[in-house]
Amino acid sequence: MALEVIKIFISHTDDTKGECIIAKEIIREESELHYKKDGFNLEPFCWDDIPRGRGDPQEDLVDPLIKDEHCKLIIMVLWTHFGNPTRKYASGMEHEYNLVKENSKNILIFFSNKSVMPMNIDPEQLKKVQEFKRRVRNERYCADCGDFGDEGEFKQKFRGQLVANIDKIISNNKKIDNDALNNA
């Protein structure tokens, strides 16, 4: 039996690279332990996994992967960095968030509330993260998964949100398949 692929893009900045690694591990664990036996393979990826090539890194490399029909879930993890500007937006994070909304994709956003040494904070970057956080909370488009204070709390919140959302995606796919069969 061929497995149906569900791709999951993890959007992060340099300061949340560790959370990206954790998220990938949890996604692979859940895929192996639960979803593969039901015919689904969860495939996590992030910017670091995309081969570099010609063209704009955001529009030519990341955007097509997010728009792909198999990319069903986007995870965003932010802490104190908002990232570098793109041609259209203040950062790749903002670009990806808007792309997700335009393409009606599922999105989960996690905000780190971990301690950080004051000398490691770029006040402008942190201000942009806080403005983005207010924006997404006001828009209520995405599942705001709240703040996490440490690795253990992130793992717990992430796993719970991942499972709930993948189950919903699979359930919606099965409903669409059943509807198609009933209308055939």
Buried (B, 14 or more C-beta within 10 A) or exposed (E): EEBEEBBBBBBBBEBBBBBBBBBBEBBBEBBEEBBEEEEBBBBBBBBEEBEEEEEEBBBEBBBEBBEEEEBBBBBBBBBBBBBEEBEEBBBBBBBBBEBBBEBEBBBBBBBBEBEEEEEEBEEEBBEBBBEBBEEBEEEEBBBBBEBBEEEEBBBEBBBEBBBEBBEEBBEEBEEEEEEEEEEE
